[in-house]
Amino acid sequence: MARKATEHPDYHFIKVVLTNGTEYQTRSTYGKEGDTLNLDIDPSTHPAWTGGSQQLLDRGGRVSRFNSKFAGLGLGAKK
């Protein structure tokens, strides 16, 4: 049985840039051939790989908004 041309994603080469500036090429369905994917979080910065000693970055005030919205609940509040 023949497969349709649209049945499989288009794999192509892209450049991935880690937070420390390291670059590598890989095949992906992201974007189009030659695009660059800049990572905000990668194994060199994510607490799951670094042992959890880093503080969470508050991009766009999301953590601050969450903390102010749910501050009155008293769940796990630091004393």
HTML snippet that shows the backbone in 3Dmol.js (N, CA, C, O; Angstrom):
<script src="https://3Dmol.org/build/3Dmol-min.js"></script>
<div id="view" style="width:600px;height:400px;position:relative"></div>
<script>
const pdb = `
ATOM      1  N   MET A   1       0.848  -1.171   0.000  1.00  0.00           N
ATOM      2  CA  MET A   1       0.000   0.000   0.000  1.00  0.00           C
ATOM      3  C   MET A   1       0.902   1.244   0.000  1.00  0.00           C
ATOM      4  O   MET A   1       1.817   1.344   0.817  1.00  0.00           O
ATOM      5  N   ALA A   2       0.656   2.154  -0.877  1.00  0.00           N
ATOM      6  CA  ALA A   2       1.463   3.375  -1.001  1.00  0.00           C
ATOM      7  C   ALA A   2       1.068   4.374   0.078  1.00  0.00           C
ATOM      8  O   ALA A   2      -0.100   4.475   0.454  1.00  0.00           O
ATOM      9  N   ARG A   3       2.064   5.111   0.568  1.00  0.00           N
ATOM     10  CA  ARG A   3       1.806   6.128   1.589  1.00  0.00           C
ATOM     11  C   ARG A   3       1.610   7.486   0.922  1.00  0.00           C
ATOM     12  O   ARG A   3       2.179   7.774  -0.131  1.00  0.00           O
ATOM     13  N   LYS A   4       0.796   8.301   1.561  1.00  0.00           N
ATOM     14  CA  LYS A   4       0.588   9.660   1.076  1.00  0.00           C
ATOM     15  C   LYS A   4       1.805  10.512   1.410  1.00  0.00           C
ATOM     16  O   LYS A   4       2.471  10.272   2.417  1.00  0.00           O
ATOM     17  N   ALA A   5       2.097  11.489   0.590  1.00  0.00           N
ATOM     18  CA  ALA A   5       3.243  12.367   0.838  1.00  0.00           C
ATOM     19  C   ALA A   5       3.047  13.189   2.107  1.00  0.00           C
ATOM     20  O   ALA A   5       4.030  13.570   2.742  1.00  0.00           O
ATOM     21  N   THR A   6       1.822  13.467   2.486  1.00  0.00           N
ATOM     22  CA  THR A   6       1.542  14.291   3.675  1.00  0.00           C
ATOM     23  C   THR A   6       1.468  13.470   4.949  1.00  0.00           C
ATOM     24  O   THR A   6       1.244  14.029   6.023  1.00  0.00           O
ATOM     25  N   GLU A   7       1.648  12.162   4.862  1.00  0.00           N
ATOM     26  CA  GLU A   7       1.515  11.292   6.019  1.00  0.00           C
ATOM     27  C   GLU A   7       2.678  11.418   6.994  1.00  0.00           C
ATOM     28  O   GLU A   7       2.494  11.211   8.194  1.00  0.00           O
ATOM     29  N   HIS A   8       3.872  11.754   6.506  1.00  0.00           N
ATOM     30  CA  HIS A   8       5.049  11.864   7.347  1.00  0.00           C
ATOM     31  C   HIS A   8       5.476  13.315   7.471  1.00  0.00           C
ATOM     32  O   HIS A   8       5.379  14.073   6.506  1.00  0.00           O
ATOM     33  N   PRO A   9       5.953  13.717   8.657  1.00  0.00           N
ATOM     34  CA  PRO A   9       6.431  15.095   8.826  1.00  0.00           C
ATOM     35  C   PRO A   9       7.711  15.334   8.030  1.00  0.00           C
ATOM     36  O   PRO A   9       8.438  14.394   7.705  1.00  0.00           O
ATOM     37  N   ASP A  10       7.973  16.582   7.725  1.00  0.00           N
ATOM     38  CA  ASP A  10       9.159  16.973   6.984  1.00  0.00           C
ATOM     39  C   ASP A  10      10.327  17.133   7.947  1.00  0.00           C
ATOM     40  O   ASP A  10      10.406  18.123   8.675  1.00  0.00           O
ATOM     41  N   TYR A  11      11.241  16.154   7.950  1.00  0.00           N
ATOM     42  CA  TYR A  11      12.442  16.252   8.774  1.00  0.00           C
ATOM     43  C   TYR A  11      13.516  16.984   7.983  1.00  0.00           C
ATOM     44  O   TYR A  11      13.742  16.699   6.807  1.00  0.00           O
ATOM     45  N   HIS A  12      14.168  17.921   8.636  1.00  0.00           N
ATOM     46  CA  HIS A  12      15.209  18.713   7.997  1.00  0.00           C
ATOM     47  C   HIS A  12      16.214  19.134   9.064  1.00  0.00           C
ATOM     48  O   HIS A  12      15.973  18.950  10.257  1.00  0.00           O
ATOM     49  N   PHE A  13      17.331  19.695   8.636  1.00  0.00           N
ATOM     50  CA  PHE A  13      18.363  20.113   9.579  1.00  0.00           C
ATOM     51  C   PHE A  13      18.073  21.507  10.117  1.00  0.00           C
ATOM     52  O   PHE A  13      17.731  22.419   9.364  1.00  0.00           O
ATOM     53  N   ILE A  14      18.216  21.663  11.452  1.00  0.00           N
ATOM     54  CA  ILE A  14      18.109  22.960  12.117  1.00  0.00           C
ATOM     55  C   ILE A  14      19.316  23.119  13.031  1.00  0.00           C
ATOM     56  O   ILE A  14      20.015  22.148  13.321  1.00  0.00           O
ATOM     57  N   LYS A  15      19.559  24.346  13.484  1.00  0.00           N
ATOM     58  CA  LYS A  15      20.624  24.621  14.444  1.00  0.00           C
ATOM     59  C   LYS A  15      19.977  24.871  15.794  1.00  0.00           C
ATOM     60  O   LYS A  15      19.036  25.659  15.895  1.00  0.00           O
ATOM     61  N   VAL A  16      20.472  24.209  16.835  1.00  0.00           N
ATOM     62  CA  VAL A  16      19.986  24.385  18.204  1.00  0.00           C
ATOM     63  C   VAL A  16      21.066  25.134  18.975  1.00  0.00           C
ATOM     64  O   VAL A  16      22.234  24.744  18.957  1.00  0.00           O
ATOM     65  N   VAL A  17      20.667  26.228  19.664  1.00  0.00           N
ATOM     66  CA  VAL A  17      21.604  27.017  20.454  1.00  0.00           C
ATOM     67  C   VAL A  17      21.196  26.902  21.923  1.00  0.00           C
ATOM     68  O   VAL A  17      20.092  27.291  22.303  1.00  0.00           O
ATOM     69  N   LEU A  18      22.105  26.361  22.746  1.00  0.00           N
ATOM     70  CA  LEU A  18      21.852  26.221  24.178  1.00  0.00           C
ATOM     71  C   LEU A  18      22.072  27.558  24.879  1.00  0.00           C
ATOM     72  O   LEU A  18      22.568  28.504  24.266  1.00  0.00           O
ATOM     73  N   THR A  19      21.710  27.646  26.151  1.00  0.00           N
ATOM     74  CA  THR A  19      21.818  28.901  26.903  1.00  0.00           C
ATOM     75  C   THR A  19      23.258  29.358  27.081  1.00  0.00           C
ATOM     76  O   THR A  19      23.505  30.552  27.256  1.00  0.00           O
ATOM     77  N   ASN A  20      24.217  28.431  27.039  1.00  0.00           N
ATOM     78  CA  ASN A  20      25.619  28.819  27.206  1.00  0.00           C
ATOM     79  C   ASN A  20      26.296  29.147  25.880  1.00  0.00           C
ATOM     80  O   ASN A  20      27.504  29.377  25.844  1.00  0.00           O
ATOM     81  N   GLY A  21      25.527  29.171  24.784  1.00  0.00           N
ATOM     82  CA  GLY A  21      26.065  29.522  23.478  1.00  0.00           C
ATOM     83  C   GLY A  21      26.505  28.339  22.636  1.00  0.00           C
ATOM     84  O   GLY A  21      26.840  28.510  21.464  1.00  0.00           O
ATOM     85  N   THR A  22      26.510  27.150  23.207  1.00  0.00           N
ATOM     86  CA  THR A  22      26.871  25.958  22.455  1.00  0.00           C
ATOM     87  C   THR A  22      25.847  25.724  21.349  1.00  0.00           C
ATOM     88  O   THR A  22      24.640  25.832  21.570  1.00  0.00           O
ATOM     89  N   GLU A  23      26.344  25.405  20.161  1.00  0.00           N
ATOM     90  CA  GLU A  23      25.461  25.161  19.018  1.00  0.00           C
ATOM     91  C   GLU A  23      25.685  23.754  18.490  1.00  0.00           C
ATOM     92  O   GLU A  23      26.794  23.223  18.541  1.00  0.00           O
ATOM     93  N   TYR A  24      24.614  23.161  17.982  1.00  0.00           N
ATOM     94  CA  TYR A  24      24.756  21.897  17.275  1.00  0.00           C
ATOM     95  C   TYR A  24      23.642  21.781  16.251  1.00  0.00           C
ATOM     96  O   TYR A  24      22.617  22.456  16.355  1.00  0.00           O
ATOM     97  N   GLN A  25      23.848  20.917  15.254  1.00  0.00           N
ATOM     98  CA  GLN A  25      22.846  20.674  14.237  1.00  0.00           C
ATOM     99  C   GLN A  25      22.171  19.352  14.506  1.00  0.00           C
ATOM    100  O   GLN A  25      22.802  18.386  14.934  1.00  0.00           O
ATOM    101  N   THR A  26      20.874  19.321  14.248  1.00  0.00           N
ATOM    102  CA  THR A  26      20.115  18.097  14.400  1.00  0.00           C
ATOM    103  C   THR A  26      18.986  18.102  13.389  1.00  0.00           C
ATOM    104  O   THR A  26      18.677  19.131  12.788  1.00  0.00           O
ATOM    105  N   ARG A  27      18.381  16.955  13.210  1.00  0.00           N
ATOM    106  CA  ARG A  27      17.213  16.877  12.338  1.00  0.00           C
ATOM    107  C   ARG A  27      15.974  17.049  13.193  1.00  0.00           C
ATOM    108  O   ARG A  27      15.907  16.543  14.314  1.00  0.00           O
ATOM    109  N   SER A  28      14.976  17.775  12.653  1.00  0.00           N
ATOM    110  CA  SER A  28      13.782  18.076  13.421  1.00  0.00           C
ATOM    111  C   SER A  28      12.639  18.418  12.481  1.00  0.00           C
ATOM    112  O   SER A  28      12.845  18.627  11.285  1.00  0.00           O
ATOM    113  N   THR A  29      11.433  18.474  13.032  1.00  0.00           N
ATOM    114  CA  THR A  29      10.283  18.961  12.281  1.00  0.00           C
ATOM    115  C   THR A  29      10.020  20.433  12.610  1.00  0.00           C
ATOM    116  O   THR A  29       9.094  21.032  12.063  1.00  0.00           O
ATOM    117  N   TYR A  30      10.830  21.020  13.501  1.00  0.00           N
ATOM    118  CA  TYR A  30      10.681  22.423  13.897  1.00  0.00           C
ATOM    119  C   TYR A  30      11.008  23.342  12.721  1.00  0.00           C
ATOM    120  O   TYR A  30      12.034  23.163  12.064  1.00  0.00           O
ATOM    121  N   GLY A  31      10.150  24.319  12.451  1.00  0.00           N
ATOM    122  CA  GLY A  31      10.428  25.342  11.447  1.00  0.00           C
ATOM    123  C   GLY A  31      10.705  24.778  10.078  1.00  0.00           C
ATOM    124  O   GLY A  31      10.051  23.841   9.620  1.00  0.00           O
ATOM    125  N   LYS A  32      11.699  25.375   9.430  1.00  0.00           N
ATOM    126  CA  LYS A  32      12.082  24.916   8.092  1.00  0.00           C
ATOM    127  C   LYS A  32      13.594  24.729   8.045  1.00  0.00           C
ATOM    128  O   LYS A  32      14.295  25.092   8.990  1.00  0.00           O
ATOM    129  N   GLU A  33      14.089  24.175   6.967  1.00  0.00           N
ATOM    130  CA  GLU A  33      15.518  23.894   6.793  1.00  0.00           C
ATOM    131  C   GLU A  33      16.359  25.127   7.105  1.00  0.00           C
ATOM    132  O   GLU A  33      16.122  26.204   6.556  1.00  0.00           O
ATOM    133  N   GLY A  34      17.353  24.963   7.998  1.00  0.00           N
ATOM    134  CA  GLY A  34      18.271  26.048   8.329  1.00  0.00           C
ATOM    135  C   GLY A  34      17.827  26.966   9.455  1.00  0.00           C
ATOM    136  O   GLY A  34      18.585  27.856   9.842  1.00  0.00           O
ATOM    137  N   ASP A  35      16.615  26.782  10.001  1.00  0.00           N
ATOM    138  CA  ASP A  35      16.158  27.626  11.110  1.00  0.00           C
ATOM    139  C   ASP A  35      17.008  27.396  12.353  1.00  0.00           C
ATOM    140  O   ASP A  35      17.697  26.383  12.470  1.00  0.00           O
ATOM    141  N   THR A  36      16.949  28.352  13.282  1.00  0.00           N
ATOM    142  CA  THR A  36      17.677  28.269  14.541  1.00  0.00           C
ATOM    143  C   THR A  36      16.685  28.204  15.695  1.00  0.00           C
ATOM    144  O   THR A  36      15.757  29.011  15.768  1.00  0.00           O
ATOM    145  N   LEU A  37      16.877  27.255  16.584  1.00  0.00           N
ATOM    146  CA  LEU A  37      16.059  27.102  17.779  1.00  0.00           C
ATOM    147  C   LEU A  37      16.906  27.517  18.975  1.00  0.00           C
ATOM    148  O   LEU A  37      17.857  26.820  19.327  1.00  0.00           O
ATOM    149  N   ASN A  38      16.571  28.656  19.610  1.00  0.00           N
ATOM    150  CA  ASN A  38      17.288  29.143  20.791  1.00  0.00           C
ATOM    151  C   ASN A  38      16.549  28.662  22.036  1.00  0.00           C
ATOM    152  O   ASN A  38      15.373  28.972  22.226  1.00  0.00           O
ATOM    153  N   LEU A  39      17.240  27.909  22.876  1.00  0.00           N
ATOM    154  CA  LEU A  39      16.620  27.348  24.072  1.00  0.00           C
ATOM    155  C   LEU A  39      16.759  28.298  25.259  1.00  0.00           C
ATOM    156  O   LEU A  39      17.822  28.881  25.471  1.00  0.00           O
ATOM    157  N   ASP A  40      15.677  28.452  26.037  1.00  0.00           N
ATOM    158  CA  ASP A  40      15.702  29.224  27.276  1.00  0.00           C
ATOM    159  C   ASP A  40      16.131  28.339  28.438  1.00  0.00           C
ATOM    160  O   ASP A  40      16.782  28.802  29.374  1.00  0.00           O
ATOM    161  N   ILE A  41      15.764  27.072  28.373  1.00  0.00           N
ATOM    162  CA  ILE A  41      16.094  26.105  29.423  1.00  0.00           C
ATOM    163  C   ILE A  41      16.689  24.883  28.740  1.00  0.00           C
ATOM    164  O   ILE A  41      16.136  24.385  27.759  1.00  0.00           O
ATOM    165  N   ASP A  42      17.792  24.408  29.246  1.00  0.00           N
ATOM    166  CA  ASP A  42      18.422  23.206  28.704  1.00  0.00           C
ATOM    167  C   ASP A  42      19.074  22.437  29.846  1.00  0.00           C
ATOM    168  O   ASP A  42      19.047  22.906  30.984  1.00  0.00           O
ATOM    169  N   PRO A  43      19.658  21.273  29.581  1.00  0.00           N
ATOM    170  CA  PRO A  43      20.242  20.468  30.661  1.00  0.00           C
ATOM    171  C   PRO A  43      21.325  21.176  31.475  1.00  0.00           C
ATOM    172  O   PRO A  43      21.595  20.777  32.608  1.00  0.00           O
ATOM    173  N   SER A  44      21.950  22.218  30.923  1.00  0.00           N
ATOM    174  CA  SER A  44      22.989  22.906  31.699  1.00  0.00           C
ATOM    175  C   SER A  44      22.409  23.923  32.678  1.00  0.00           C
ATOM    176  O   SER A  44      23.129  24.399  33.556  1.00  0.00           O
ATOM    177  N   THR A  45      21.123  24.271  32.550  1.00  0.00           N
ATOM    178  CA  THR A  45      20.517  25.271  33.435  1.00  0.00           C
ATOM    179  C   THR A  45      19.287  24.769  34.176  1.00  0.00           C
ATOM    180  O   THR A  45      18.886  25.393  35.158  1.00  0.00           O
ATOM    181  N   HIS A  46      18.677  23.683  33.756  1.00  0.00           N
ATOM    182  CA  HIS A  46      17.431  23.228  34.374  1.00  0.00           C
ATOM    183  C   HIS A  46      17.714  22.528  35.700  1.00  0.00           C
ATOM    184  O   HIS A  46      18.611  21.689  35.777  1.00  0.00           O
ATOM    185  N   PRO A  47      16.956  22.866  36.744  1.00  0.00           N
ATOM    186  CA  PRO A  47      17.183  22.274  38.070  1.00  0.00           C
ATOM    187  C   PRO A  47      17.104  20.748  38.096  1.00  0.00           C
ATOM    188  O   PRO A  47      17.732  20.122  38.950  1.00  0.00           O
ATOM    189  N   ALA A  48      16.361  20.142  37.198  1.00  0.00           N
ATOM    190  CA  ALA A  48      16.257  18.685  37.180  1.00  0.00           C
ATOM    191  C   ALA A  48      17.610  18.043  36.894  1.00  0.00           C
ATOM    192  O   ALA A  48      17.872  16.932  37.353  1.00  0.00           O
ATOM    193  N   TRP A  49      18.472  18.728  36.142  1.00  0.00           N
ATOM    194  CA  TRP A  49      19.784  18.189  35.813  1.00  0.00           C
ATOM    195  C   TRP A  49      20.906  18.795  36.652  1.00  0.00           C
ATOM    196  O   TRP A  49      21.974  18.197  36.782  1.00  0.00           O
ATOM    197  N   THR A  50      20.673  19.974  37.220  1.00  0.00           N
ATOM    198  CA  THR A  50      21.741  20.655  37.954  1.00  0.00           C
ATOM    199  C   THR A  50      21.669  20.412  39.451  1.00  0.00           C
ATOM    200  O   THR A  50      22.529  20.898  40.185  1.00  0.00           O
ATOM    201  N   GLY A  51      20.689  19.686  39.922  1.00  0.00           N
ATOM    202  CA  GLY A  51      20.570  19.403  41.343  1.00  0.00           C
ATOM    203  C   GLY A  51      19.595  20.313  42.058  1.00  0.00           C
ATOM    204  O   GLY A  51      19.458  20.223  43.278  1.00  0.00           O
ATOM    205  N   GLY A  52      18.921  21.179  41.341  1.00  0.00           N
ATOM    206  CA  GLY A  52      17.867  22.007  41.914  1.00  0.00           C
ATOM    207  C   GLY A  52      18.339  23.180  42.742  1.00  0.00           C
ATOM    208  O   GLY A  52      17.552  23.735  43.509  1.00  0.00           O
ATOM    209  N   SER A  53      19.591  23.580  42.620  1.00  0.00           N
ATOM    210  CA  SER A  53      20.092  24.663  43.458  1.00  0.00           C
ATOM    211  C   SER A  53      19.807  26.048  42.882  1.00  0.00           C
ATOM    212  O   SER A  53      19.970  27.045  43.585  1.00  0.00           O
ATOM    213  N   GLN A  54      19.385  26.133  41.621  1.00  0.00           N
ATOM    214  CA  GLN A  54      19.138  27.430  41.015  1.00  0.00           C
ATOM    215  C   GLN A  54      17.736  27.926  41.362  1.00  0.00           C
ATOM    216  O   GLN A  54      16.824  27.141  41.621  1.00  0.00           O
ATOM    217  N   GLN A  55      17.592  29.240  41.360  1.00  0.00           N
ATOM    218  CA  GLN A  55      16.291  29.856  41.589  1.00  0.00           C
ATOM    219  C   GLN A  55      15.508  29.876  40.286  1.00  0.00           C
ATOM    220  O   GLN A  55      16.092  29.949  39.204  1.00  0.00           O
ATOM    221  N   LEU A  56      14.182  29.812  40.391  1.00  0.00           N
ATOM    222  CA  LEU A  56      13.312  29.879  39.235  1.00  0.00           C
ATOM    223  C   LEU A  56      13.331  31.286  38.664  1.00  0.00           C
ATOM    224  O   LEU A  56      13.135  32.256  39.396  1.00  0.00           O
ATOM    225  N   LEU A  57      13.566  31.407  37.356  1.00  0.00           N
ATOM    226  CA  LEU A  57      13.545  32.715  36.719  1.00  0.00           C
ATOM    227  C   LEU A  57      12.101  33.165  36.547  1.00  0.00           C
ATOM    228  O   LEU A  57      11.262  32.396  36.077  1.00  0.00           O
ATOM    229  N   ASP A  58      11.811  34.380  36.915  1.00  0.00           N
ATOM    230  CA  ASP A  58      10.461  34.913  36.821  1.00  0.00           C
ATOM    231  C   ASP A  58      10.334  35.694  35.517  1.00  0.00           C
ATOM    232  O   ASP A  58      10.488  36.915  35.497  1.00  0.00           O
ATOM    233  N   ARG A  59      10.056  34.990  34.444  1.00  0.00           N
ATOM    234  CA  ARG A  59       9.907  35.632  33.136  1.00  0.00           C
ATOM    235  C   ARG A  59       8.489  36.163  32.996  1.00  0.00           C
ATOM    236  O   ARG A  59       7.520  35.406  33.058  1.00  0.00           O
ATOM    237  N   GLY A  60       8.378  37.465  32.808  1.00  0.00           N
ATOM    238  CA  GLY A  60       7.073  38.080  32.606  1.00  0.00           C
ATOM    239  C   GLY A  60       6.253  38.208  33.870  1.00  0.00           C
ATOM    240  O   GLY A  60       5.058  38.487  33.785  1.00  0.00           O
ATOM    241  N   GLY A  61       6.841  38.015  35.039  1.00  0.00           N
ATOM    242  CA  GLY A  61       6.119  38.183  36.294  1.00  0.00           C
ATOM    243  C   GLY A  61       5.136  37.077  36.611  1.00  0.00           C
ATOM    244  O   GLY A  61       4.268  37.266  37.462  1.00  0.00           O
ATOM    245  N   ARG A  62       5.237  35.929  35.959  1.00  0.00           N
ATOM    246  CA  ARG A  62       4.274  34.849  36.177  1.00  0.00           C
ATOM    247  C   ARG A  62       4.311  34.322  37.596  1.00  0.00           C
ATOM    248  O   ARG A  62       3.266  34.110  38.211  1.00  0.00           O
ATOM    249  N   VAL A  63       5.513  34.110  38.120  1.00  0.00           N
ATOM    250  CA  VAL A  63       5.639  33.591  39.481  1.00  0.00           C
ATOM    251  C   VAL A  63       5.113  34.616  40.477  1.00  0.00           C
ATOM    252  O   VAL A  63       4.414  34.260  41.425  1.00  0.00           O
ATOM    253  N   SER A  64       5.443  35.873  40.268  1.00  0.00           N
ATOM    254  CA  SER A  64       4.966  36.935  41.163  1.00  0.00           C
ATOM    255  C   SER A  64       3.444  37.017  41.151  1.00  0.00           C
ATOM    256  O   SER A  64       2.820  37.149  42.204  1.00  0.00           O
ATOM    257  N   ARG A  65       2.843  36.940  39.963  1.00  0.00           N
ATOM    258  CA  ARG A  65       1.375  36.994  39.872  1.00  0.00           C
ATOM    259  C   ARG A  65       0.750  35.792  40.564  1.00  0.00           C
ATOM    260  O   ARG A  65      -0.251  35.936  41.266  1.00  0.00           O
ATOM    261  N   PHE A  66       1.327  34.607  40.376  1.00  0.00           N
ATOM    262  CA  PHE A  66       0.812  33.407  41.020  1.00  0.00           C
ATOM    263  C   PHE A  66       0.895  33.537  42.531  1.00  0.00           C
ATOM    264  O   PHE A  66      -0.074  33.259  43.237  1.00  0.00           O
ATOM    265  N   ASN A  67       2.063  33.964  43.033  1.00  0.00           N
ATOM    266  CA  ASN A  67       2.241  34.091  44.482  1.00  0.00           C
ATOM    267  C   ASN A  67       1.298  35.115  45.080  1.00  0.00           C
ATOM    268  O   ASN A  67       0.766  34.891  46.167  1.00  0.00           O
ATOM    269  N   SER A  68       1.075  36.237  44.402  1.00  0.00           N
ATOM    270  CA  SER A  68       0.170  37.251  44.950  1.00  0.00           C
ATOM    271  C   SER A  68      -1.284  36.782  44.881  1.00  0.00           C
ATOM    272  O   SER A  68      -2.080  37.102  45.764  1.00  0.00           O
ATOM    273  N   LYS A  69      -1.631  36.032  43.845  1.00  0.00           N
ATOM    274  CA  LYS A  69      -3.005  35.558  43.693  1.00  0.00           C
ATOM    275  C   LYS A  69      -3.361  34.524  44.759  1.00  0.00           C
ATOM    276  O   LYS A  69      -4.479  34.523  45.275  1.00  0.00           O
ATOM    277  N   PHE A  70      -2.418  33.650  45.088  1.00  0.00           N
ATOM    278  CA  PHE A  70      -2.700  32.560  46.018  1.00  0.00           C
ATOM    279  C   PHE A  70      -2.006  32.731  47.374  1.00  0.00           C
ATOM    280  O   PHE A  70      -1.870  31.761  48.119  1.00  0.00           O
ATOM    281  N   ALA A  71      -1.575  33.928  47.696  1.00  0.00           N
ATOM    282  CA  ALA A  71      -0.869  34.166  48.951  1.00  0.00           C
ATOM    283  C   ALA A  71      -1.735  33.904  50.181  1.00  0.00           C
ATOM    284  O   ALA A  71      -1.220  33.481  51.215  1.00  0.00           O
ATOM    285  N   GLY A  72      -3.018  34.143  50.086  1.00  0.00           N
ATOM    286  CA  GLY A  72      -3.918  33.990  51.221  1.00  0.00           C
ATOM    287  C   GLY A  72      -4.271  32.561  51.576  1.00  0.00           C
ATOM    288  O   GLY A  72      -4.880  32.331  52.621  1.00  0.00           O
ATOM    289  N   LEU A  73      -3.917  31.602  50.756  1.00  0.00           N
ATOM    290  CA  LEU A  73      -4.299  30.213  51.026  1.00  0.00           C
ATOM    291  C   LEU A  73      -3.515  29.599  52.168  1.00  0.00           C
ATOM    292  O   LEU A  73      -4.024  28.723  52.867  1.00  0.00           O
ATOM    293  N   GLY A  74      -2.288  30.044  52.367  1.00  0.00           N
ATOM    294  CA  GLY A  74      -1.483  29.539  53.458  1.00  0.00           C
ATOM    295  C   GLY A  74      -0.954  28.134  53.254  1.00  0.00           C
ATOM    296  O   GLY A  74      -0.537  27.482  54.211  1.00  0.00           O
ATOM    297  N   LEU A  75      -0.965  27.666  52.027  1.00  0.00           N
ATOM    298  CA  LEU A  75      -0.452  26.328  51.728  1.00  0.00           C
ATOM    299  C   LEU A  75       1.044  26.404  51.530  1.00  0.00           C
ATOM    300  O   LEU A  75       1.517  27.057  50.600  1.00  0.00           O
ATOM    301  N   GLY A  76       1.779  25.759  52.375  1.00  0.00           N
ATOM    302  CA  GLY A  76       3.226  25.706  52.234  1.00  0.00           C
ATOM    303  C   GLY A  76       3.902  27.066  52.387  1.00  0.00           C
ATOM    304  O   GLY A  76       4.976  27.293  51.829  1.00  0.00           O
ATOM    305  N   ALA A  77       3.293  27.945  53.122  1.00  0.00           N
ATOM    306  CA  ALA A  77       3.859  29.277  53.281  1.00  0.00           C
ATOM    307  C   ALA A  77       5.143  29.211  54.102  1.00  0.00           C
ATOM    308  O   ALA A  77       5.233  28.464  55.077  1.00  0.00           O
ATOM    309  N   LYS A  78       6.121  29.991  53.703  1.00  0.00           N
ATOM    310  CA  LYS A  78       7.389  30.046  54.448  1.00  0.00           C
ATOM    311  C   LYS A  78       7.197  30.916  55.670  1.00  0.00           C
ATOM    312  O   LYS A  78       6.578  31.978  55.605  1.00  0.00           O
ATOM    313  N   LYS A  79       7.734  30.454  56.781  1.00  0.00           N
ATOM    314  CA  LYS A  79       7.564  31.225  58.019  1.00  0.00           C
ATOM    315  C   LYS A  79       8.876  31.716  58.530  1.00  0.00           C
ATOM    316  O   LYS A  79       8.926  32.384  59.563  1.00  0.00           O
TER     317      LYS A  79
END
`;
const viewer = $3Dmol.createViewer("view");
viewer.addModel(pdb, "pdb");
viewer.setStyle({}, {cartoon: {color: "spectrum"}});
viewer.zoomTo();
viewer.render();
</script>
